[in-house]
Amino acid sequence: MYKVPVVPESIVVHLGSPDSNARNIRVSFVEYIKNVASGELYPNWPKEALKANIYAIISFALNRIYNEWYRSRGYTFDITSSSQYDQSFVEDRQFFETIYDIVDEIFPSYIVRSGQIQPLFASYCDGRNTTCSGLSQWGSVSLANQGLDALRILKYYYGDSVQLVDNATISPLMESYPGVVLSIGDAGDMIRLLKVQLNRIGQNYPAIPAIIRDTIYFDIEMENAVKVFQKTFSLPVTGEVDRSTWYKIKYYFNAVKKITNIYSEGISKKEVELKYPTVLKEGNQGLYIRDLHYYLSLIACFDDRIPNVEISGDTFNRLTKENVLAFQRYYQLPETGEVDVATWNKIIRVYQDYRSKVPTGCRYALNEFFSGRYLSNGMTGEDVLNLQRFLYLICEDSHEIPGVIVSGEYDSLTEKSVRFLQEKNGLEASGVLTATTWFEIVEAVKNLS
């Protein structure tokens, strides 16, 4: 599974050059394409020439959106109306019926290059007054008159490796930033994708250390790489990925990839592979489901409006859906029964909030709660110390784990012991302390002889 581009329902257009004091307007994406095409093209051109040009117009705009070209630079829009920078858009422009119909016929298809995922930066020019390395609009007319269809015209200008993606998914446009600051101890596919981007940027900026571990966990390696990235590009050196760092990474990733070049290096499917679904729903299985059950069950201990769940399950079943619906209802989220980014972030915030409010008289039990950080090799802190104390009790009782030194540093011996217990309990043997691994460790301590 990989993160494919989607065609947005709408697009935010800045009515002027990027830094001009002009309005931003939101229009439906298909109406945006009809607007630009009606200003760029003549309705009496051959149909295949019109189709080729409209594919280019769609792909150009999608390239801007998919790579968040302007948003990664701090702007609040997706594209400008200026042909000097993007494509000519005129508010309230009248559409040509022929062009209107062809857009409806081919929408929402776009151009990609074989082996790449991002929509092609399909640059074009009129071919008479201006020339460029991309499609010639008047030249496409000549080719269509010679009998070439739209795809063959596109291949003529952009190379034989281009192809069309037909019937792409249409969905609301959402920014890529997950909405929360990412730091050491976090986990998720967005972490792995950030690692891919930092490693690619590091090829051009070798001061940024390579991240060797290709995992979903925000570990010491990644924190170090983020700190060097921040220092290199004059950001506050926190080791955390906030909104500004997120988009600065995206900006430089786009730059080293030369995304705005029709012969760019491009983004491969491997670079956007997802290990887990972007939305958790009934039928899904795996690590995230186990952790979801853990968080919901602990929340249910404090909030009787949320029914309890079977904590050991790794399948998103009917009961899980009922619990998610109850959580969404009482915490004023859309009641979908599915866990998207907003619901997941809210679950974590509520869990952390309840954990912080454990009554003073019950603070002794707080060390049985998962700290919320996914612990891995090299990390330090009170939660690491707490883990090692529990592991020490297990080791002292049964001697079945490799052992542990209670130091507060997650060392190789701690990692081996965690991995052993994960294997014993049928969990992914990552050596990283997850919420459900912590649950199994706490249960093991409770059951000591």
C-alpha positions in Angstrom: 0.0 0.0 0.0 1.3 3.4 -0.8 0.1 7.0 -0.5 -1.4 7.9 -3.9 -2.3 11.5 -4.9 -5.9 12.4 -4.7 -7.8 15.0 -6.7 -9.1 17.6 -4.3 -12.7 18.7 -4.3 -11.6 22.3 -4.2 -8.5 24.5 -4.6 -7.5 27.8 -3.0 -6.3 30.3 -5.6 -4.4 33.4 -4.9 -5.6 36.1 -7.3 -2.2 37.5 -8.2 1.5 36.8 -7.9 2.6 35.0 -4.8 3.6 38.0 -2.7 0.9 40.4 -4.0 -1.8 41.8 -1.7 -4.6 39.9 -3.4 -7.5 37.8 -2.3 -7.5 34.0 -1.8 -10.6 32.3 -3.1 -11.7 28.6 -2.9 -13.2 27.1 -6.0 -14.1 23.6 -6.9 -11.1 21.9 -8.6 -13.0 20.9 -11.7 -14.3 24.5 -12.1 -10.7 25.7 -11.7 -9.6 23.5 -14.6 -12.5 24.6 -16.8 -11.6 28.2 -16.0 -7.9 27.9 -16.9 -8.6 25.7 -20.0 -11.1 28.3 -21.3 -8.4 31.0 -21.0 -5.6 28.9 -22.5 -7.3 27.0 -25.3 -9.4 27.6 -28.4 -12.6 25.6 -28.5 -12.3 24.8 -32.3 -9.0 23.0 -31.8 -9.1 19.2 -32.5 -10.5 17.3 -29.6 -7.3 15.2 -29.0 -5.2 18.4 -28.8 -7.7 19.9 -26.3 -7.6 16.7 -24.3 -3.8 16.6 -24.2 -3.7 20.3 -23.1 -6.3 19.7 -20.4 -4.4 16.7 -19.0 -1.4 19.0 -18.8 -3.4 21.7 -17.0 -4.8 19.2 -14.5 -1.4 17.6 -13.8 0.4 21.0 -13.4 -2.2 22.0 -10.7 -2.1 18.6 -9.0 1.8 18.8 -8.9 1.5 22.1 -7.0 -1.1 20.6 -4.6 0.5 17.2 -4.0 3.9 18.7 -3.2 2.3 21.6 -1.2 4.5 23.8 -3.2 3.2 27.1 -1.8 2.1 25.8 1.6 5.6 24.5 2.3 6.8 28.1 1.7 4.4 29.5 4.3 1.6 30.6 2.0 -2.0 29.9 2.7 -3.0 29.0 -0.8 -2.5 26.1 -3.3 -1.7 28.0 -6.5 -1.7 31.5 -7.9 -3.7 33.0 -10.8 -0.6 34.3 -12.4 0.6 32.7 -15.6 4.1 33.9 -14.8 4.2 31.5 -11.9 1.4 29.0 -12.5 -1.7 29.1 -14.8 -3.9 31.9 -15.8 -7.1 31.9 -13.8 -9.7 34.7 -14.0 -12.5 35.0 -11.5 -15.9 34.6 -13.1 -14.5 33.8 -16.5 -17.0 32.4 -19.0 -16.4 28.8 -20.1 -16.4 27.5 -23.6 -19.0 24.7 -23.9 -16.7 22.4 -25.9 -13.9 22.7 -23.3 -16.4 22.4 -20.5 -17.6 19.1 -21.9 -14.1 17.7 -22.5 -13.0 18.5 -19.0 -16.1 16.6 -17.6 -15.2 13.7 -20.0 -11.6 13.2 -18.8 -11.7 14.5 -15.3 -10.2 13.4 -12.9 -7.3 11.9 -14.9 -3.8 13.2 -14.8 -0.3 12.5 -16.1 2.5 10.6 -14.3 5.9 9.3 -15.3 6.4 5.5 -15.0 7.9 4.5 -11.7 6.9 7.8 -10.0 3.9 8.7 -7.9 3.6 12.5 -8.1 1.5 14.2 -10.9 3.8 15.3 -13.6 4.9 19.0 -13.6 3.4 19.3 -17.0 4.8 22.7 -18.1 3.5 24.1 -21.4 3.6 27.2 -23.6 1.8 28.5 -26.7 4.6 27.5 -29.0 4.4 30.7 -31.1 5.1 33.6 -28.9 6.9 31.5 -26.3 8.7 28.2 -26.3 9.6 25.8 -23.5 10.8 22.3 -22.7 7.2 21.1 -22.2 4.1 20.9 -24.4 3.6 23.4 -27.3 -0.1 24.2 -27.4 -0.1 25.1 -31.1 2.3 22.2 -31.8 -0.3 19.8 -30.2 -2.8 21.1 -32.7 -0.5 20.1 -35.6 0.1 16.7 -34.1 -3.7 16.1 -33.6 -4.3 17.1 -37.2 -1.7 14.4 -38.1 -3.8 11.8 -36.3 -2.1 11.5 -32.9 -4.3 10.9 -30.0 -3.9 12.8 -26.7 -1.6 10.3 -25.0 0.7 10.1 -28.0 0.8 13.9 -28.1 1.8 13.9 -24.4 4.5 11.3 -25.1 5.8 13.4 -27.9 6.5 16.3 -25.6 7.1 14.7 -22.2 8.7 11.4 -23.3 7.6 7.8 -23.8 7.6 7.1 -20.0 4.5 9.2 -19.3 1.2 7.6 -18.7 -2.3 8.5 -17.6 -3.9 7.8 -14.2 -7.6 7.5 -14.9 -10.5 7.9 -12.5 -8.3 9.2 -9.6 -9.9 9.4 -6.2 -11.6 12.7 -5.4 -11.6 13.8 -1.8 -11.5 17.0 0.4 -8.1 18.6 0.4 -6.2 18.1 3.6 -2.8 19.4 4.5 -0.1 16.7 5.2 0.9 18.1 8.6 -0.7 15.7 11.1 -1.8 18.6 13.4 0.4 17.6 16.4 4.1 18.1 17.2 6.1 14.9 16.5 8.9 14.1 18.9 11.0 11.2 20.2 8.7 8.4 21.4 6.0 9.0 18.7 5.1 6.4 16.1 3.3 6.2 12.8 3.7 6.0 9.1 4.3 9.8 9.0 7.5 9.1 11.0 8.8 6.7 8.5 8.0 9.0 5.6 9.9 11.8 7.3 12.9 9.5 7.7 12.8 8.8 4.0 12.7 12.6 3.2 15.5 13.4 5.7 17.7 10.7 4.3 17.1 12.0 0.7 17.9 15.6 1.8 21.0 14.3 3.5 22.4 13.0 0.2 22.6 16.7 -0.9 23.4 18.0 2.6 25.8 15.3 4.1 26.0 17.0 7.5 22.5 15.5 8.2 23.2 12.1 9.6 21.7 9.1 7.9 18.8 7.3 9.7 19.6 3.6 9.4 16.5 2.1 11.1 13.6 2.1 8.6 10.8 1.9 11.2 7.7 3.9 12.2 9.3 4.9 15.5 10.7 8.4 16.3 13.9 7.3 17.8 17.3 8.7 18.8 18.6 8.5 15.3 15.7 10.5 14.0 15.9 13.1 16.7 19.6 13.7 15.9 18.9 14.0 12.2 16.1 16.5 12.9 18.3 18.6 15.1 21.0 18.8 12.5 18.4 19.6 9.8 17.0 22.4 12.0 20.5 23.8 12.7 21.4 23.6 9.0 18.3 25.5 7.9 18.2 28.1 10.7 15.2 26.6 12.7 15.0 26.4 16.5 17.0 23.2 17.4 14.4 21.2 19.3 14.6 17.8 17.8 10.9 17.9 17.4 8.9 18.2 14.1 6.4 21.1 14.5 4.6 22.6 11.6 7.5 24.9 10.5 10.0 22.0 10.6 7.5 19.7 8.8 7.1 22.1 5.9 10.7 23.0 5.8 11.6 19.3 5.4 9.0 19.1 2.6 10.4 22.2 1.0 13.9 20.8 0.8 12.7 17.4 -0.2 10.9 18.9 -3.1 14.0 21.0 -3.9 16.5 18.1 -4.0 14.0 16.0 -6.0 13.6 18.9 -8.5 9.9 18.4 -8.4 9.1 21.4 -10.7 11.0 19.9 -13.6 9.4 17.6 -16.2 12.4 15.3 -16.0 12.7 15.5 -12.2 14.0 12.6 -10.1 10.4 12.3 -8.9 8.9 10.4 -5.9 8.8 6.7 -6.2 6.1 4.4 -4.7 8.7 3.0 -2.3 9.2 6.5 -0.8 5.5 6.8 0.1 4.8 3.2 1.2 2.5 3.0 4.1 2.7 0.1 6.6 -0.6 0.9 8.2 -4.0 2.3 6.9 -4.3 6.0 7.1 -7.8 5.4 8.5 -8.4 2.5 10.9 -11.7 0.8 10.5 -13.6 -2.5 10.9 -11.6 -5.4 9.7 -8.1 -3.9 10.1 -5.5 -5.7 12.1 -2.1 -5.1 13.6 -0.1 -3.0 16.0 -2.2 0.2 15.8 -5.4 -1.8 16.7 -3.8 -3.4 19.8 -2.7 0.1 20.9 -6.1 1.6 20.1 -7.7 -1.0 22.3 -5.3 -0.2 25.1 -5.9 3.5 25.0 -9.7 3.1 24.7 -9.9 0.6 27.6 -7.9 2.9 29.9 -10.1 5.9 28.9 -13.1 3.7 29.7 -11.8 3.2 33.2 -12.2 6.9 33.8 -15.2 7.7 31.6 -18.1 5.4 32.0 -19.7 6.8 28.8 -17.1 4.7 26.9 -17.8 0.9 27.0 -14.8 -1.3 27.7 -13.0 -3.3 24.9 -11.1 -6.6 24.8 -7.6 -5.3 25.3 -5.8 -8.3 23.8 -7.4 -8.2 20.4 -5.6 -7.1 17.3 -8.6 -6.9 15.1 -10.8 -3.8 14.6 -14.2 -5.6 15.2 -17.8 -4.6 15.8 -17.1 -3.9 19.5 -14.1 -1.7 18.6 -16.4 0.3 16.2 -19.0 0.8 19.0 -16.3 2.1 21.3 -15.0 4.5 18.7 -18.5 5.7 17.9 -19.1 6.3 21.7 -15.7 8.2 21.9 -16.5 10.3 18.9 -20.0 11.1 20.2 -18.9 12.3 23.6 -15.8 14.1 22.4 -17.7 15.9 19.6 -16.0 14.3 16.6 -17.7 13.2 13.4 -19.4 9.9 14.3 -17.9 7.6 11.6 -16.8 4.6 13.7 -13.4 4.9 12.0 -10.2 6.3 13.4 -8.7 9.0 11.2 -5.9 11.3 12.2 -8.2 13.7 14.1 -9.8 10.9 16.2 -6.4 9.2 16.9 -4.9 12.5 18.1 -7.9 13.1 20.3 -7.7 9.6 21.8 -4.1 10.2 22.7 -4.8 13.6 24.2 -7.7 12.3 26.3 -5.7 9.4 27.5 -2.8 11.6 28.5 -5.2 14.0 30.2 -6.8 11.3 32.3 -3.3 9.9 33.1 -2.2 13.3 34.4 -5.3 13.5 36.7 -4.8 10.3 38.6 -5.8 11.2 42.2 -2.9 11.8 44.7 -3.9 8.8 46.7 -3.7 6.6 43.7 -0.4 7.9 42.3 1.3 4.6 43.2 -0.6 3.0 40.4 0.5 5.6 37.8 3.6 3.6 37.0 1.3 0.9 35.6 0.0 3.3 32.9 1.8 3.4 29.5 3.7 6.7 29.4 2.5 7.4 25.9 6.1 7.2 24.5 7.2 4.3 22.3 10.6 3.6 24.0 13.5 2.4 21.9 17.3 2.0 22.1 19.2 5.1 23.3 16.2 6.8 24.9 16.4 8.0 28.5 14.0 9.2 31.1 11.8 8.2 34.1 9.6 6.0 31.9 12.7 4.0 30.8 13.6 3.7 34.5 10.1 2.5 35.3 10.3 -0.1 32.5 13.6 -1.4 33.7 12.3 -1.8 37.3 9.4 -3.9 36.0 11.8 -6.0 33.8 14.1 -6.4 36.8 11.2 -7.9 38.8 10.4 -10.4 36.0 14.1 -11.3 35.7 14.6 -11.7 39.4 11.5 -14.0 39.6 12.0 -16.2 36.6 15.3 -15.4 35.0 13.6 -16.0 31.7 14.5 -12.7 30.1 18.1 -11.7 29.1 18.3 -9.3 32.0 18.4 -5.6 32.7 20.4 -2.9 34.3 18.2 -0.3 36.0 20.0 2.8 34.7 17.3 4.9 33.0 18.9 4.4 29.6 17.3 2.1 27.1 20.3 -0.1 26.2 20.8 -3.2 24.2 20.0 -5.5 27.1 16.7 -3.7 27.7 15.9 -4.0 24.0 16.7 -7.8 24.1 14.5 -8.3 27.1 11.6 -6.4 25.6 12.0 -8.3 22.3 11.9 -11.6 24.2 8.7 -10.7 26.0 7.1 -9.6 22.7 7.9 -12.9 21.1 6.6 -14.8 24.1 3.2 -12.9 23.9 2.8 -13.1 20.1 3.6 -9.4 19.5 5.8 -7.9 16.8 9.3 -8.5 18.1 10.6 -4.9 17.4 12.4 -4.4 20.6 10.4 -1.1 20.9 8.1 -0.7 23.9 4.6 -0.2 22.6 1.4 0.3 24.6 0.4 -3.4 24.3 3.9 -4.6 25.1 3.7 -2.5 28.2 0.4 -4.0 29.1 1.9 -7.5 28.8 4.8 -6.5 31.0 2.6 -5.1 33.7 0.4 -8.2 33.7 3.5 -10.4 34.0 4.6 -8.5 37.0 1.2 -8.7 38.6 1.2 -12.5 38.1 4.7 -13.1 39.7 4.8 -15.8 42.3 
